[in-house]
Amino acid sequence: MVKLRIGTSCWSARAPTHTYPKLRGTHHADIAVVGGGITGCLAAYAFARAGFSVVLIEASRIGRGSTIASTALLMQEPDVDFRDLAARYGSARTRAIWTQSTNSVRGLTALIRDLRIRAALEDVASVYWTAHTRVARDLQRELDRRQRAGFGGRWLNPRALKRQIGVDGAGGILTMGNAQIDPYRACLGIAAHLRKDRVKVFDRTRVKRVRGSAQGVTIELDDGQVRAAWAVIATGYATPEFKPLAGRFRMSKTYVIATAPIDRRTHRNLGSGAMWWDTETPYHYSRWTADRRMILGGRDLSGPSRRARPVVLAQQAARLETDLVSLYPTLEGTAIDFAWEGLFATTRDGLPYIGTHPRYPRQIFALGYGGNGMTFGFLAAEVLLRTVLNRATDVDRFLGFSRMR
């Protein structure tokens, strides 16, 4: 019997840690990327392919921050419903944002396949569902808005919902064209290609200070420095070096459990493929792994806790296990092999901040992805490159820091 590995994601158990050298001495580059998660690696890859010299710096190990804690649902849909974004920014703007997000899923999956990275990439449908009849009517109106804006989707009645994902509910929106992946293997795979593009990759290299001017940026480290024309800050949220930006983000922790592998028959009866998230408070999200483990996450907590992290994680994992059995009674008694947490940042409108900030010359940011980090990470890499090349689109500029003051 496998012992529950609490505090360890199921991805870390399947792939070796690849160690890169620590940075020492002085290095020069066109682009210095701070952050070695999926966003930082994608940004480094995009800049290197465009002909820039690139140095990537990670404080811990490549891919072992928020990336390895991700459940890696590659979703076209932002965290906020089309209706809510349209109420804030208008239908035309919202449609442009959703189009960018849709293109990012396609672009990321195409890149993983083109690079032949073995990361259990799978095209899957997604279901956004509710257990409540009243909320189901709201979801049907949400689907209508999406369809009128030119996006796909199909309504699932209770019977179709049960057949699709194996749960009892009032209905949901089925969306084709989404995907799922092993996020850690994907990140390591992209990092491996960075070496082929002569990107200098360093881990276990902590940034002490970033100083920018009109001429460029200097990054001070424990044992050296990097001087570059631009610094890309791809840390996911505002780290202490950028404390004045912290007020734009709310930090939260999400909690995740993964079962032992499920037998094939039960797997088929429970939908055997589609990923989903619900409208509950607290909400849940779920997907299957390639070896038929069910992953269930949610029960997010905001702000600091007075209780010790291991205690909170154990409590939240126990609650998720109860939720799992409530959703899928046939899984009662199924072993839980992994339980872990992930730290992430959200913004007031549910969209990331990608771009420059007047307070920080020659520094360009990709922060605040919410629960859609893989999709927005690919989008960020493209936006950052276009910004440096002075080719930013209207949507690119909108995603910057000026949209909400």
C-alpha positions in Angstrom: 0.0 0.0 0.0 1.4 3.4 -1.0 1.8 5.8 1.9 0.1 9.2 1.5 2.7 11.7 0.4 1.4 14.9 1.9 3.0 18.0 0.7 4.2 16.3 -2.5 2.4 16.7 -5.9 1.9 13.6 -8.1 4.0 15.3 -10.8 7.2 15.4 -8.7 7.0 11.6 -8.1 7.3 10.9 -11.8 10.1 13.0 -13.1 13.7 13.6 -11.9 14.9 16.9 -10.7 17.3 18.4 -13.2 19.9 20.6 -11.5 21.3 23.6 -13.3 24.5 25.5 -12.1 24.4 28.4 -9.7 25.2 31.8 -11.3 28.5 33.2 -10.3 30.4 36.2 -11.7 29.0 38.8 -14.1 26.9 37.9 -17.1 25.6 40.0 -19.9 22.5 39.4 -22.1 19.7 41.1 -24.0 17.1 39.6 -21.8 17.3 38.4 -18.1 14.4 36.3 -17.1 13.7 36.1 -13.3 11.6 33.0 -12.6 12.1 29.4 -13.8 8.6 28.2 -13.8 6.6 27.5 -16.9 6.1 31.2 -17.7 9.8 32.1 -17.3 10.8 29.1 -19.5 8.3 30.0 -22.2 9.4 33.6 -22.2 13.0 32.6 -22.4 12.2 30.3 -25.3 10.2 33.0 -27.1 13.0 35.6 -26.8 15.8 33.2 -27.8 13.8 32.1 -30.9 13.5 35.8 -31.8 17.3 36.1 -31.7 17.9 37.7 -28.3 20.6 36.5 -25.9 18.9 35.3 -22.7 19.9 34.4 -19.2 17.3 32.7 -17.0 17.5 32.8 -13.1 15.5 30.7 -10.7 15.8 31.0 -6.9 15.0 27.3 -6.3 14.9 24.6 -8.9 13.5 24.8 -12.4 9.8 24.1 -12.4 9.5 23.3 -8.7 7.6 26.4 -7.5 4.0 27.0 -8.6 4.4 25.0 -11.7 4.9 21.7 -10.0 1.9 22.4 -7.8 -0.4 23.2 -10.8 -3.1 20.8 -11.9 -2.4 22.1 -15.4 -5.9 22.5 -16.8 -5.2 24.3 -20.1 -8.4 26.3 -20.4 -9.6 28.7 -23.0 -11.9 30.3 -20.5 -10.4 32.9 -18.1 -11.3 32.6 -14.4 -14.1 35.2 -14.8 -17.2 34.5 -16.7 -17.8 36.2 -20.1 -20.8 38.0 -18.6 -18.8 39.5 -15.7 -15.9 40.6 -17.9 -18.3 42.1 -20.4 -20.1 44.0 -17.7 -16.8 45.6 -16.7 -15.1 46.0 -20.1 -17.7 45.6 -22.8 -18.4 42.7 -25.1 -15.9 43.6 -27.8 -13.0 43.8 -25.4 -14.0 40.6 -23.6 -14.3 38.8 -26.9 -10.7 39.9 -27.8 -9.4 38.6 -24.4 -11.2 35.3 -24.8 -9.8 35.0 -28.4 -6.3 35.5 -27.1 -6.8 32.9 -24.4 -8.2 30.4 -26.9 -5.2 31.0 -29.2 -2.9 30.5 -26.2 -4.2 27.0 -25.5 -3.7 26.1 -29.2 -0.3 27.7 -29.2 1.0 25.9 -26.1 -0.3 22.5 -27.1 1.3 23.0 -30.6 4.6 24.0 -29.1 4.7 20.9 -26.8 4.0 18.7 -29.7 6.5 20.4 -32.1 9.2 20.1 -29.5 8.3 16.4 -28.9 8.1 16.9 -25.1 6.8 13.9 -23.3 4.4 15.6 -20.9 1.2 13.5 -21.1 -0.4 16.2 -23.2 -4.0 15.3 -24.0 -6.8 17.2 -25.7 -9.9 17.0 -23.5 -13.3 18.6 -23.2 -14.1 20.7 -20.2 -17.3 21.1 -18.2 -18.4 24.0 -16.1 -21.3 22.7 -14.0 -23.6 23.3 -11.1 -25.6 21.3 -8.7 -28.4 23.9 -8.4 -31.3 24.5 -10.8 -31.3 28.3 -10.2 -27.6 28.5 -11.0 -28.1 26.3 -14.0 -30.3 29.0 -15.6 -27.5 31.5 -15.1 -25.1 29.1 -16.7 -27.4 28.7 -19.7 -27.4 32.5 -20.1 -23.6 32.5 -19.8 -23.5 29.9 -22.6 -25.8 32.1 -24.8 -23.5 35.1 -24.3 -20.5 33.0 -25.3 -22.2 31.7 -28.4 -23.4 35.1 -29.5 -19.8 36.3 -29.2 -18.7 33.5 -31.6 -17.4 30.9 -29.1 -18.4 27.3 -29.0 -20.1 25.3 -26.2 -23.0 23.0 -25.7 -25.5 22.7 -22.9 -25.5 19.5 -20.8 -28.7 18.5 -19.1 -28.5 16.4 -15.9 -28.5 13.2 -17.8 -25.8 14.3 -20.2 -23.8 15.8 -17.4 -23.8 12.4 -15.5 -22.7 10.7 -18.7 -19.9 13.2 -19.4 -18.3 13.5 -15.9 -20.1 11.0 -13.7 -21.7 13.5 -11.3 -25.3 14.3 -10.3 -26.0 18.0 -11.1 -28.5 20.4 -12.6 -26.5 21.1 -15.8 -23.3 22.5 -17.3 -21.4 24.0 -20.2 -19.4 21.6 -22.3 -16.4 23.2 -24.2 -14.2 21.4 -26.7 -10.7 22.3 -27.5 -9.1 22.5 -24.0 -6.3 20.3 -22.8 -4.3 19.0 -19.9 -0.7 18.2 -19.3 1.9 17.1 -16.7 3.1 20.7 -15.9 6.5 19.7 -14.4 7.5 17.6 -17.3 6.4 20.3 -19.7 8.5 22.9 -17.9 11.6 20.6 -17.8 11.1 19.9 -21.4 11.1 23.5 -22.4 14.0 24.2 -20.2 16.0 21.5 -22.0 15.3 23.2 -25.3 16.6 26.5 -23.9 20.1 24.9 -23.6 19.9 24.1 -27.3 19.1 27.7 -28.0 22.2 28.8 -26.0 20.1 30.3 -23.2 22.1 30.4 -20.0 20.0 28.7 -17.3 20.8 29.0 -13.6 18.9 27.7 -10.6 19.4 28.0 -6.8 20.3 31.7 -7.6 18.5 34.2 -5.5 17.9 37.7 -6.6 18.8 40.3 -4.0 18.1 43.5 -6.0 16.9 44.7 -9.4 18.0 48.1 -10.6 16.7 49.6 -13.8 17.5 52.7 -15.8 16.9 54.0 -19.3 20.0 52.2 -20.4 19.2 48.8 -19.0 18.9 46.7 -15.9 21.3 45.2 -13.3 20.3 42.2 -11.2 22.3 41.7 -8.1 22.7 38.1 -6.9 24.3 36.3 -4.0 27.5 35.5 -6.0 27.3 37.7 -9.0 25.2 39.9 -11.2 23.4 40.0 -14.6 23.4 43.1 -16.8 20.8 43.2 -19.5 18.8 45.4 -21.7 15.5 44.1 -20.2 14.5 42.1 -17.2 11.5 39.8 -17.5 9.9 39.3 -14.0 8.0 36.0 -14.3 7.6 35.1 -10.6 3.8 34.8 -10.8 3.2 37.4 -8.0 4.9 40.5 -6.6 7.9 39.3 -4.7 9.4 41.4 -1.9 11.7 43.2 -4.4 8.5 44.7 -5.9 6.5 45.3 -2.8 4.7 48.5 -4.1 2.9 46.2 -6.6 1.7 43.7 -4.0 -1.6 45.7 -3.4 -2.8 44.7 -6.8 -2.9 41.0 -5.9 -4.6 38.8 -3.5 -2.6 35.7 -2.5 -4.4 32.4 -2.1 -3.6 28.8 -1.6 -5.4 26.0 -3.4 -5.4 22.4 -2.1 -5.3 19.2 -4.2 -5.5 15.5 -3.7 -4.8 12.7 -6.1 -6.2 9.1 -5.8 -4.4 5.9 -6.4 -4.9 4.7 -10.0 -8.5 3.8 -10.7 -9.5 0.5 -12.5 -10.4 0.9 -16.1 -14.1 0.1 -15.7 -14.7 2.6 -12.9 -12.7 5.1 -14.9 -15.0 4.7 -17.9 -18.1 4.9 -15.7 -17.0 8.2 -14.2 -16.5 10.0 -17.6 -12.9 8.9 -18.2 -11.5 12.1 -19.6 -13.2 15.4 -19.3 -11.9 17.9 -16.8 -14.3 20.1 -14.9 -14.9 22.9 -12.4 -18.1 23.8 -10.5 -19.9 26.8 -9.2 -19.8 25.9 -5.6 -18.5 27.9 -2.7 -15.9 26.7 -2.0 -15.4 25.6 -5.6 -13.8 22.4 -6.9 -12.0 21.4 -10.1 -11.0 18.0 -11.3 -9.1 16.1 -14.0 -7.7 12.6 -14.7 -4.0 11.8 -15.1 -2.6 9.5 -17.8 -2.4 6.7 -15.2 -6.1 7.1 -14.3 -5.7 9.0 -11.0 -8.4 11.4 -10.2 -7.2 14.8 -9.1 -9.6 16.9 -7.1 -8.7 20.4 -6.0 -10.2 23.5 -4.5 -11.2 24.7 -1.1 -9.0 27.7 -1.6 -8.0 29.9 1.4 -7.0 33.5 1.1 -4.5 35.4 3.3 -2.2 34.1 6.0 -3.3 31.4 8.5 -2.6 31.2 12.2 -2.3 27.5 12.0 0.9 25.7 10.8 1.0 24.8 7.1 1.1 21.0 7.6 -1.9 21.2 9.8 -3.9 23.3 7.4 -2.9 21.0 4.5 -3.9 17.9 6.3 -7.3 19.4 7.2 -8.0 20.6 3.7 -7.0 17.3 2.2 -9.3 15.5 4.5 -12.2 17.8 3.5 -11.4 17.2 -0.2 -11.5 13.5 0.4 -14.9 13.9 1.9 -16.0 16.0 -1.1 -14.6 13.4 -3.5 -16.8 10.6 -2.0 -19.8 12.9 -2.0 -19.3 13.6 -5.7 -18.4 10.0 -6.6 -19.8 7.5 -4.0 -18.2 4.6 -5.9 -14.8 6.0 -5.0 -15.4 5.5 -1.2 -12.4 3.6 0.2 -10.1 4.6 -2.7 -6.7 5.4 -1.4 -5.4 9.0 -1.6 -1.8 8.9 -2.7 -0.9 12.6 -2.8 -2.0 15.8 -1.2 -0.4 19.2 -1.8 -1.0 22.9 -1.9 -0.3 25.7 -4.4 0.2 29.4 -3.9 -1.2 31.7 -6.5 -2.1 35.4 -7.0 -5.4 36.7 -8.3 -6.4 40.2 -9.4 -9.6 42.1 -9.0 -10.8 41.4 -12.5 -9.4 37.9 -12.8 -6.9 38.9 -15.6 -3.1 38.9 -15.3 -0.9 41.9 -15.4 1.5 41.6 -18.3 3.7 44.5 -19.4 5.8 47.4 -18.2 5.3 49.6 -15.2 6.5 53.3 -15.0 8.0 52.7 -11.6 10.4 50.1 -12.9 12.3 51.1 -16.0 13.4 48.3 -18.4 11.5 45.7 -16.3 8.6 43.9 -17.8 6.2 41.8 -15.7 4.0 38.7 -16.0 2.0 38.3 -12.8 -1.3 37.3 -11.4 -2.6 34.4 -13.5 -5.2 33.1 -11.0 -6.1 29.5 -11.7 -5.2 29.7 -15.4 -1.4 29.9 -15.1 -0.4 27.5 -18.0 -2.6 29.3 -20.5 -1.7 32.8 -19.4 1.9 31.8 -19.1 2.0 31.1 -22.9 0.1 34.3 -23.6 2.5 36.3 -21.4 5.5 35.0 -23.3 4.0 36.3 -26.6 2.9 39.6 -25.1 6.3 40.3 -23.5 8.1 39.6 -26.8 5.8 41.9 -28.8 6.2 44.6 -26.1 10.0 44.5 -26.3 9.9 44.5 -30.1 7.5 47.5 -29.9 4.8 45.5 -31.7 2.2 45.4 -28.8 -1.4 45.0 -29.9 -4.3 46.8 -28.3 -5.1 43.7 -26.2 -1.5 43.5 -25.1 -1.5 47.1 -23.9 -4.8 46.5 -22.2 -3.3 43.6 -20.1 -0.8 46.1 -18.6 -0.9 47.9 -15.3 -2.8 50.9 -16.5 -6.2 49.2 -16.9 -7.1 49.5 -13.2 -5.6 52.1 -10.9 
